[in-house]
């Protein structure tokens, strides 16, 4: 009976340890998935600004530059953009201020204006030196990782995404 209880206790402790590691890994996977989404969204926002500039150029007799409003993103410091950016005669990209993104009340949209602060930061940089009419977009997302059994020091997590945009219009 004592041996059975000992074996059962060891098995339960092992299962508990396995489940705690799975919870930690699941949480880290969730953070990486959100960061990947935010990096891709940053690139899509820049693409949306480019496309809206083309539309504005077609409607305006003087024309609008295809990369209008992205000036802050050309510096090495990078810029911030969120999904509300349009590119229609306003400056949709702001110099990077190392701010945390916030979620809207429904938790579906990330921005900088209002909502609940998250642990994620997004920086967009644009390299225009590749060739005329070509922009290399780099979106970086940073977040603080919690200390855990697997990663006792915690530290920063980082995800990067890159894409090339062309002025083919």
C-alpha positions as a printed Julia matrix, in Angstrom:
169×3 Matrix{Float64}:
   0.0    0.0     0.0
   2.83   2.44    0.9
   4.69   1.59   -2.32
   1.51   2.18   -4.35
   0.95   5.57   -2.71
   4.6    6.51   -3.36
   4.37   5.54   -7.06
   1.07   7.39   -7.41
   2.53  10.49   -5.7
   5.57  10.52   -8.02
   3.28  10.2   -11.06
   1.02  13.04   -9.9
   4.0   15.31   -9.21
   5.45  14.54  -12.65
   2.11  15.3   -14.32
   1.81  18.57  -12.41
   5.31  19.58  -13.55
   4.46  18.71  -17.15
   1.24  20.71  -17.06
   2.95  23.77  -15.57
   5.56  23.7   -18.34
   2.79  23.35  -20.95
   0.99  26.41  -19.51
   4.21  28.44  -19.69
   4.92  27.33  -23.27
   1.34  28.07  -24.25
   1.61  31.6   -22.86
   4.88  32.22  -24.71
   3.38  30.86  -27.93
   0.43  33.23  -27.54
   2.8   36.21  -27.12
   4.76  35.21  -30.23
   1.54  34.8   -32.24
   0.27  38.24  -31.22
   3.68  39.8   -31.98
   3.71  38.15  -35.43
   0.24  39.52  -36.14
   1.27  43.03  -35.01
   4.4   42.97  -37.2
   2.39  41.91  -40.25
  -0.26  44.51  -39.45
   2.44  47.21  -39.39
   3.5   46.28  -42.93
  -0.13  46.2   -44.08
  -0.7   49.69  -42.65
   2.24  51.05  -44.66
   0.85  49.31  -47.77
  -2.56  50.88  -47.05
  -0.99  54.35  -46.79
   0.74  53.82  -50.15
  -2.5   52.69  -51.78
  -4.47  55.6   -50.34
  -1.82  57.99  -51.63
  -2.33  56.52  -55.11
  -6.08  57.07  -54.8
  -5.56  60.65  -53.63
  -3.13  61.23  -56.49
  -5.67  60.01  -59.02
  -8.29  62.4   -57.6
  -5.94  65.39  -57.27
  -4.72  67.21  -60.37
  -1.39  68.11  -58.69
  -0.76  64.56  -57.56
   0.33  63.12  -54.25
   3.64  61.34  -53.73
   3.16  57.6   -53.33
   5.12  57.63  -50.07
   3.62  60.83  -48.63
   3.29  60.78  -44.85
   5.97  58.14  -44.29
   8.88  60.54  -43.69
   9.25  59.61  -40.01
   9.78  55.97  -40.97
  12.89  56.68  -43.08
  15.1   57.41  -40.08
  16.93  54.65  -38.22
  14.83  55.52  -35.16
  11.72  54.33  -37.0
   8.09  55.34  -36.65
   4.74  54.37  -35.16
   1.57  53.75  -37.16
  -1.77  52.21  -36.29
  -4.73  50.95  -38.28
  -6.43  54.36  -38.32
  -3.65  55.81  -40.52
  -4.9   56.76  -43.98
  -2.33  58.85  -45.81
  -4.85  61.4   -47.12
  -3.03  64.7   -46.61
  -2.14  63.97  -42.99
   1.01  62.59  -41.45
  -0.05  59.05  -40.53
   3.41  58.0   -39.32
   4.84  59.49  -36.16
   8.44  59.25  -34.92
   8.87  56.2   -32.73
   8.29  57.12  -29.09
   8.89  53.7   -27.53
   5.24  53.5   -26.44
   3.19  50.43  -25.65
   0.31  49.57  -27.95
  -3.17  49.68  -26.43
  -6.15  47.48  -27.2
  -9.6   48.84  -27.86
 -12.46  47.99  -25.5
 -13.42  44.99  -27.65
  -9.74  43.88  -27.67
  -9.71  43.45  -31.46
  -7.77  46.57  -32.46
  -4.34  47.79  -31.39
  -3.47  51.48  -31.44
  -1.76  54.24  -29.46
  -4.67  56.53  -28.57
  -6.9   54.85  -26.04
  -7.65  51.52  -24.46
  -5.88  49.07  -22.21
  -2.09  49.16  -22.38
  -0.47  45.93  -23.57
   3.1   44.69  -23.24
   3.8   45.11  -26.98
   5.66  47.88  -28.82
   5.88  48.17  -32.62
   8.51  50.03  -34.65
   8.42  50.46  -38.43
  11.51  51.42  -40.43
  11.75  52.03  -44.16
  14.89  51.68  -46.27
  14.58  53.59  -49.54
  18.15  53.03  -50.7
  17.5   49.76  -52.53
  16.4   51.41  -55.79
  14.17  54.25  -56.94
  10.48  53.48  -56.42
  11.22  50.57  -54.06
  10.8   50.61  -50.28
  12.0   47.91  -47.91
   9.64  47.87  -44.91
  10.77  46.38  -41.61
   8.33  45.93  -38.72
   9.67  45.02  -35.3
   7.56  44.08  -32.3
   9.03  43.99  -28.8
   7.57  42.7   -25.54
   8.67  41.84  -22.04
   8.85  38.12  -21.36
   7.92  37.0   -17.87
  10.45  35.02  -15.85
   9.56  31.34  -15.75
  11.02  27.92  -15.07
  12.14  27.69  -18.69
  13.41  31.28  -18.9
  14.38  32.42  -15.36
  15.78  35.77  -16.48
  12.69  36.82  -18.44
  14.04  39.38  -20.9
  12.73  40.87  -24.11
  11.0   39.07  -26.93
  11.35  40.32  -30.5
   9.67  39.47  -33.81
  10.67  41.05  -37.13
   8.88  41.03  -40.47
  10.1   42.53  -43.75
   8.49  43.24  -47.08
   9.24  45.14  -50.27
   6.81  47.73  -51.67
   6.95  49.01  -55.21
   5.62  52.14  -56.84
   4.16  50.3   -59.82
   1.14  52.6   -60.22
